Amino acid sequence: MALLVYMTAASADEAERIAGDLVESRLAACVNVMAPIRSIYSWKGELCRSEEIPFIAKTDDDRFEALAARVRALHSYETPCIVAPARGPGGCGFSRLDHRINTSGGMMSIYVAGSLAFDRIMSFNGAFADHILADKLHILNVSFLIDGLVEKRGGCAGNIAYTLALMGEKPLILATAGKNFSEYGAFLESKGISLEGVRVMKDEFTASCTLITDKNNNQINGFHPAAMGFPCEYAFPHPDASADWGIVSPGNLDDMKALPRLFREKGIRYIYDPGQQIPALSGDDLLDAITGSALLVTNDYELEMISKATQRTRAELRALTGGVITTLGEQGSVIDNGERGSVGIAAPKTVADPTGAGDSFRSGLLKGLLHGLDVPASARLGATCASYCIEHQGTQEHVFTYEDFAARHRAAFHEEPGVKW
């Protein structure tokens, strides 16, 4: 079906530059650049006025998503206007609307549910095997002289939100934290991340994981859920089913059961990512959460655990959700959303620590989906995000600019990212 796509630019030069690109790339047959207009709009809670240049592209329905992604990549605006009105039996309506402002006048939301935690990593310059006697395991009592200790910010929700913030988004975390969260919270807020959905438990500590790693990379660790033992109890005051996205990652068990139902009730598309909490969830819990999700994202081992817990084949699980993404570490990921396909990796400069790569992958995936990219293109964004995380010790230590990200993405996948920030 033929479409006329209405857009605006900050200047005539920008409008003509984008118009030329769309025609040259055959995403539009023709683009009309028009005279300046005066626009009045709400942006981040403020009433704004500015002069803009409208331009209209003539294209067709099959090219709309690619055209919208290309305009977002080229545009100076964080959230450009891209509207395709279509005439149908009921008259003239909006068949497509690419927007970032919801009905309450604010930014559309990315709800990131999961854990907030501290990772305390200790290094032992010896070998555990030299200190543990096999015939004395029944009376084990050992102590290790630690050579170093570092504390890193972590937790699935914090990790996912952090990389989304690097990509220009302002996610809202749904989690619980404890009385020692203030410094971590200030760090997240400094990145533009909303803590509106974080419930602080004044009598509990923030969840923590303590790891001891020996010289052979063997690990002993313990996890204390602390505040994570309580649900976040977020009320969703301004949901927008047409714009919002959510992800349910490993965190409080009550939240992992309740939030998928809340997302479905409110029409919010969501990714279900049960991860290390799979053993603590019943088969019925998992089936209820997966049913109606936009995507189920796991690694291969986790997917097999879900299959056994639910007594469903992988094909049967696929039928309950919009698609299944299975991550395979350095082998990339496999997508099954009606058509099976695979996504490779973006090469990191070095590999310091793979911890957190999966969370960064989910950040890029969400970024793409939020901006209308298809699942494979969104997964490729995720692969590029993951390559930055594993270059550092710690899950919130990596940084990148758009220019650096785009160059690495092009080198890996021979395409532009499709989104810009």
C-alpha positions as CSV (number, residue, x, y, z in Angstrom):
1,M,0.0,0.0,0.0
2,A,1.3,3.5,-0.9
3,L,2.0,5.8,2.0
4,L,2.7,9.5,2.5
5,V,5.1,9.9,5.5
6,Y,5.0,13.3,7.2
7,M,8.2,14.4,9.0
8,T,9.8,17.6,10.4
9,A,13.4,18.7,10.6
10,A,15.2,21.4,12.5
11,S,16.4,23.2,9.3
12,A,16.0,23.1,5.5
13,D,19.5,21.8,5.2
14,E,18.7,18.8,7.4
15,A,15.4,18.1,5.6
16,E,17.1,18.1,2.2
17,R,20.0,15.9,3.5
18,I,17.6,13.3,4.8
19,A,15.3,13.6,1.8
20,G,18.3,13.0,-0.6
21,D,19.4,9.9,1.4
22,L,15.9,8.4,1.4
23,V,15.6,8.8,-2.4
24,E,19.1,7.5,-3.1
25,S,18.6,4.5,-0.9
26,R,15.2,3.8,-2.6
27,L,13.3,4.1,0.7
28,A,11.2,6.8,-0.9
29,A,10.2,7.5,-4.5
30,C,10.0,11.3,-3.9
31,V,10.3,13.7,-1.0
32,N,8.7,17.2,-0.9
33,V,10.5,19.7,1.3
34,M,8.1,22.5,2.3
35,A,8.2,26.0,3.7
36,P,8.9,26.6,7.4
37,I,6.2,26.1,10.0
38,R,5.8,27.2,13.7
39,S,5.5,24.2,16.0
40,I,4.1,24.1,19.5
41,Y,4.6,20.9,21.5
42,S,5.2,19.4,24.9
43,W,8.7,18.0,25.5
44,K,9.9,16.6,28.9
45,G,7.1,18.4,30.7
46,E,7.6,21.8,29.1
47,L,5.7,23.7,26.5
48,C,8.0,24.4,23.6
49,R,7.8,26.6,20.4
50,S,10.2,26.4,17.5
51,E,10.4,26.8,13.7
52,E,10.6,23.5,11.8
53,I,10.8,22.3,8.2
54,P,8.1,19.8,7.2
55,F,8.8,17.2,4.5
56,I,6.7,14.4,3.1
57,A,8.1,11.2,1.6
58,K,6.2,9.0,-0.9
59,T,6.8,5.4,-0.1
60,D,4.9,2.1,0.5
61,D,3.9,0.1,3.5
62,D,6.7,-2.5,3.1
63,R,9.4,0.2,3.3
64,F,7.9,2.2,6.2
65,E,9.9,0.5,9.1
66,A,13.2,0.8,7.2
67,L,12.4,4.4,6.3
68,A,11.6,5.3,9.9
69,A,14.8,3.6,11.2
70,R,16.9,5.5,8.6
71,V,15.4,8.8,9.5
72,R,16.0,8.2,13.2
73,A,19.6,7.4,12.4
74,L,20.2,10.5,10.4
75,H,18.1,13.0,12.4
76,S,19.4,15.5,14.9
77,Y,16.3,15.1,17.1
78,E,16.3,12.6,19.8
79,T,12.7,11.7,18.9
80,P,11.8,12.9,15.4
81,C,8.2,13.1,14.2
82,I,7.5,10.3,11.7
83,V,3.8,9.9,10.9
84,A,2.1,8.0,8.1
85,P,-1.6,9.0,7.6
86,A,-3.6,6.6,5.6
87,R,-7.1,6.9,4.1
88,G,-9.4,4.0,5.0
89,P,-13.1,3.2,5.1
90,G,-13.6,5.5,8.1
91,G,-11.8,8.4,6.6
92,C,-8.3,9.8,7.3
93,G,-6.5,8.3,10.3
94,F,-3.0,7.6,11.5
95,S,-1.9,4.2,10.3
96,R,1.6,4.6,11.7
97,L,3.0,6.8,14.4
98,D,6.5,6.8,15.6
99,H,6.7,8.8,18.8
100,R,8.4,9.1,22.1
101,I,5.9,11.2,24.0
102,N,3.0,9.5,25.8
103,T,-0.5,10.7,26.4
104,S,0.5,12.3,29.7
105,G,3.0,14.5,28.0
106,G,6.1,12.6,29.2
107,M,8.6,10.2,27.7
108,M,7.5,6.7,27.0
109,S,8.8,4.3,29.5
110,I,11.1,1.3,29.6
111,Y,10.3,-0.7,32.7
112,V,13.4,-2.7,33.8
113,A,12.5,-5.2,36.5
114,G,15.1,-7.3,38.3
115,S,17.8,-7.1,40.9
116,L,19.9,-4.4,42.3
117,A,23.0,-5.7,44.0
118,F,26.6,-5.2,45.0
119,D,29.3,-7.6,43.7
120,R,32.2,-8.0,46.1
121,I,35.0,-9.8,44.3
122,M,38.0,-11.2,46.3
123,S,41.1,-12.5,44.7
124,F,43.1,-15.4,46.2
125,N,46.6,-15.9,44.8
126,G,46.7,-19.6,45.6
127,A,44.7,-22.6,44.6
128,F,41.6,-23.8,46.6
129,A,42.7,-27.4,46.0
130,D,45.8,-26.9,48.1
131,H,43.7,-25.9,51.1
132,I,40.8,-28.3,50.9
133,L,41.3,-31.9,52.0
134,A,39.1,-34.4,50.1
135,D,38.8,-36.8,53.1
136,K,37.9,-34.0,55.5
137,L,35.0,-32.4,53.5
138,H,32.5,-33.5,56.3
139,I,34.3,-31.2,58.7
140,L,35.3,-28.4,56.3
141,N,36.8,-25.4,58.0
142,V,39.0,-23.3,55.7
143,S,40.2,-19.7,55.5
144,F,41.9,-17.9,52.6
145,L,44.2,-14.9,52.9
146,I,42.7,-12.5,50.3
147,D,45.1,-10.4,48.1
148,G,42.5,-7.9,46.8
149,L,38.9,-6.8,47.2
150,V,36.8,-4.7,44.8
151,E,33.2,-3.8,45.1
152,K,31.2,-3.3,41.9
153,R,27.6,-2.1,41.2
154,G,25.5,-4.9,39.8
155,G,22.2,-6.7,39.6
156,C,20.3,-7.4,36.4
157,A,18.1,-4.4,36.6
158,G,20.9,-2.0,37.3
159,N,23.1,-3.5,34.5
160,I,20.3,-3.4,31.9
161,A,19.3,0.1,32.8
162,Y,22.9,1.4,32.8
163,T,23.6,0.3,29.2
164,L,20.2,1.6,28.0
165,A,21.3,5.0,29.5
166,L,24.5,4.9,27.5
167,M,22.2,4.6,24.4
168,G,20.3,7.8,25.3
169,E,17.3,6.1,27.0
170,K,15.9,6.9,30.5
171,P,14.7,3.6,31.8
172,L,12.7,3.2,35.0
173,I,13.9,0.4,37.4
174,L,11.5,-1.8,39.2
175,A,13.3,-3.4,42.1
176,T,14.0,-3.2,45.9
177,A,17.2,-1.9,47.5
178,G,18.4,-1.5,51.1
179,K,19.8,1.1,53.5
180,N,23.2,1.1,51.8
181,F,21.8,2.0,48.4
182,S,22.2,5.8,48.4
183,E,25.5,6.1,46.6
184,Y,24.5,3.4,44.0
185,G,21.2,5.2,43.6
186,A,22.9,8.6,43.0
187,F,25.1,7.0,40.4
188,L,22.1,5.6,38.5
189,E,20.3,8.9,38.7
190,S,23.3,10.7,37.4
191,K,22.9,8.6,34.2
192,G,19.3,9.7,33.8
193,I,17.8,6.5,35.2
194,S,14.6,6.8,37.1
195,L,14.4,5.3,40.6
196,E,10.6,5.9,40.8
197,G,10.0,2.2,40.9
198,V,12.8,1.3,43.5
199,R,11.4,0.4,46.9
200,V,14.0,1.1,49.6
201,M,13.9,-1.2,52.6
202,K,15.3,0.8,55.5
203,D,16.0,-2.2,57.7
204,E,17.7,-4.3,55.1
205,F,20.9,-4.2,53.1
206,T,20.9,-4.2,49.3
207,A,21.4,-7.6,47.9
208,S,25.0,-8.7,47.6
209,C,27.1,-11.4,46.0
210,T,30.5,-12.2,47.5
211,L,33.0,-14.1,45.3
212,I,36.4,-15.5,46.0
213,T,38.4,-16.4,42.8
214,D,41.6,-18.4,43.0
215,K,44.6,-18.3,40.6
216,N,43.0,-21.0,38.5
217,N,39.7,-19.0,38.1
218,N,37.8,-21.4,40.4
219,Q,35.2,-19.6,42.4
220,I,33.4,-19.8,45.7
221,N,30.5,-17.5,46.0
222,G,27.5,-16.7,48.2
223,F,24.5,-14.6,47.5
224,H,22.5,-12.7,50.1
225,P,19.1,-11.5,48.7
226,A,18.4,-9.1,51.7
227,A,16.1,-6.4,50.3
228,M,15.5,-8.4,47.2
229,G,13.3,-10.6,49.3
230,F,10.6,-7.9,49.1
231,P,8.5,-7.0,46.0
232,C,8.8,-3.5,44.5
233,E,5.0,-2.8,44.6
234,Y,5.1,-0.3,41.8
235,A,1.7,1.0,40.8
236,F,2.3,2.0,37.1
237,P,0.6,5.5,37.3
238,H,1.0,6.4,33.6
239,P,1.2,3.3,31.5
240,D,1.1,3.7,27.7
241,A,0.4,0.5,25.9
242,S,1.2,2.0,22.5
243,A,4.7,3.0,23.5
244,D,6.0,1.3,26.6
245,W,8.2,-1.7,26.8
246,G,9.2,-3.8,29.8
247,I,11.6,-6.6,30.8
248,V,11.3,-9.0,33.7
249,S,14.8,-10.2,34.6
250,P,15.9,-12.2,37.6
251,G,14.9,-10.5,40.8
252,N,12.3,-10.8,43.5
253,L,10.2,-13.9,43.0
254,D,6.8,-12.2,43.7
255,D,7.7,-9.6,41.1
256,M,8.7,-12.2,38.6
257,K,5.2,-13.8,38.9
258,A,3.1,-10.6,39.2
259,L,4.7,-8.2,36.7
260,P,4.1,-10.3,33.6
261,R,0.4,-10.3,34.5
262,L,0.4,-6.6,35.2
263,F,2.2,-5.9,31.8
264,R,-0.4,-8.0,30.0
265,E,-3.3,-6.3,31.8
266,K,-1.9,-2.9,30.9
267,G,-1.1,-3.9,27.3
268,I,2.7,-3.3,27.8
269,R,4.9,-5.4,25.6
270,Y,7.5,-7.2,27.7
271,I,10.5,-9.5,27.5
272,Y,10.6,-12.4,30.0
273,D,14.1,-13.3,31.1
274,P,14.0,-15.7,34.2
275,G,17.7,-16.6,34.2
276,Q,19.1,-17.9,37.5
277,Q,15.7,-17.8,39.2
278,I,14.3,-20.6,37.0
279,P,14.9,-23.3,39.7
280,A,12.9,-21.2,42.2
281,L,9.9,-20.8,39.9
282,S,7.3,-23.6,39.4
283,G,6.4,-24.8,35.9
284,D,3.0,-23.1,36.2
285,D,4.7,-19.8,37.2
286,L,7.0,-20.0,34.1
287,L,4.1,-20.9,31.8
288,D,2.0,-18.0,33.0
289,A,4.9,-15.5,32.7
290,I,5.9,-16.7,29.2
291,T,2.4,-16.7,27.8
292,G,1.7,-13.4,26.1
293,S,5.3,-12.1,26.3
294,A,6.8,-10.4,23.3
295,L,10.0,-12.5,23.7
296,L,11.5,-15.2,25.9
297,V,15.2,-14.6,26.2
298,T,17.5,-17.3,27.8
299,N,20.7,-19.1,27.2
300,D,20.6,-22.7,25.9
301,Y,20.9,-24.3,29.3
302,E,18.2,-22.1,30.8
303,L,15.8,-22.9,28.0
304,E,16.3,-26.6,28.6
305,M,15.6,-26.1,32.3
306,I,12.4,-24.2,31.4
307,S,11.4,-27.0,29.0
308,K,11.8,-29.6,31.8
309,A,10.1,-27.5,34.5
310,T,7.1,-26.9,32.3
311,Q,7.1,-30.2,30.5
312,R,6.8,-28.4,27.2
313,T,8.9,-28.8,24.1
314,R,10.8,-25.8,22.8
315,A,8.3,-25.6,19.9
316,E,5.4,-25.6,22.4
317,L,7.1,-22.8,24.4
318,R,7.6,-20.9,21.2
319,A,3.9,-21.0,20.6
320,L,3.2,-19.1,23.8
321,T,5.3,-16.1,23.1
322,G,6.2,-13.7,20.2
323,G,9.6,-15.3,19.8
324,V,12.4,-17.0,21.6
325,I,16.0,-15.8,21.6
326,T,18.7,-18.2,22.8
327,T,22.0,-16.7,23.6
328,L,25.1,-18.8,23.0
329,G,28.0,-16.8,24.3
330,E,30.8,-16.3,21.9
331,Q,28.7,-18.1,19.2
332,G,26.1,-15.3,19.2
333,S,22.4,-16.0,19.5
334,V,19.6,-17.9,17.7
335,I,16.2,-16.3,17.1
336,D,13.0,-18.2,16.6
337,N,10.1,-15.8,15.9
338,G,8.3,-17.7,13.2
339,E,11.5,-17.8,11.1
340,R,14.7,-19.2,12.6
341,G,17.8,-17.2,12.2
342,S,21.1,-16.5,13.9
343,V,23.0,-13.4,15.0
344,G,26.8,-13.3,15.3
345,I,28.9,-11.3,17.7
346,A,30.8,-8.0,17.5
347,A,34.4,-8.5,18.3
348,P,35.6,-6.8,21.5
349,K,39.1,-5.3,21.7
350,T,39.9,-7.6,24.6
351,V,38.0,-10.0,27.0
352,A,38.4,-9.1,30.6
353,D,35.3,-10.6,32.1
354,P,32.1,-12.0,30.4
355,T,29.9,-11.3,33.4
356,G,27.1,-8.9,32.5
357,A,27.4,-9.5,28.7
358,G,23.9,-11.0,28.7
359,D,22.4,-8.0,30.4
360,S,24.1,-5.6,28.0
361,F,22.7,-7.7,25.1
362,R,19.2,-7.2,26.5
363,S,19.8,-3.5,26.7
364,G,20.6,-3.3,23.0
365,L,17.7,-5.6,22.2
366,L,15.3,-3.3,24.0
367,K,16.7,-0.2,22.4
368,G,16.0,-1.6,18.9
369,L,12.5,-2.9,19.7
370,L,11.6,0.5,21.3
371,H,12.4,2.3,18.1
372,G,10.6,-0.1,15.8
373,L,13.5,-2.3,14.6
374,D,12.7,-5.9,13.9
375,V,14.0,-8.6,16.3
376,P,17.1,-9.6,14.3
377,A,18.2,-6.0,13.9
378,S,17.6,-5.4,17.6
379,A,19.5,-8.5,18.6
380,R,22.5,-7.2,16.5
381,L,22.4,-4.0,18.6
382,G,22.5,-6.2,21.6
383,A,25.5,-8.1,20.3
384,T,27.4,-4.9,19.9
385,C,26.5,-3.7,23.4
386,A,27.7,-7.0,24.9
387,S,31.1,-6.6,23.2
388,Y,31.8,-3.4,25.2
389,C,30.7,-4.9,28.6
390,I,33.2,-7.9,28.4
391,E,36.1,-5.5,27.9
392,H,36.0,-4.5,31.6
393,Q,35.9,-6.0,35.0
394,G,32.5,-5.1,36.3
395,T,29.1,-4.9,34.7
396,Q,28.7,-1.1,34.7
397,E,32.2,0.0,33.8
398,H,32.0,0.2,30.0
399,V,31.3,3.4,28.0
400,F,30.9,4.2,24.4
401,T,30.0,7.1,22.1
402,Y,27.5,6.7,19.3
403,E,30.3,7.2,16.7
404,D,32.4,4.4,18.2
405,F,29.4,2.1,18.6
406,A,28.3,2.7,15.0
407,A,31.8,2.0,13.7
408,R,32.0,-1.3,15.6
409,H,28.4,-2.3,14.5
410,R,29.2,-1.6,10.9
411,A,32.4,-3.7,11.1
412,A,30.5,-6.6,12.6
413,F,27.2,-6.5,10.7
414,H,27.8,-4.4,7.6
415,E,24.9,-2.1,8.4
416,E,24.1,1.1,10.3
417,P,22.7,0.7,13.8
418,G,19.3,1.9,12.7
419,V,18.9,4.1,15.8
420,K,20.7,7.1,17.0
421,W,21.3,8.8,20.3
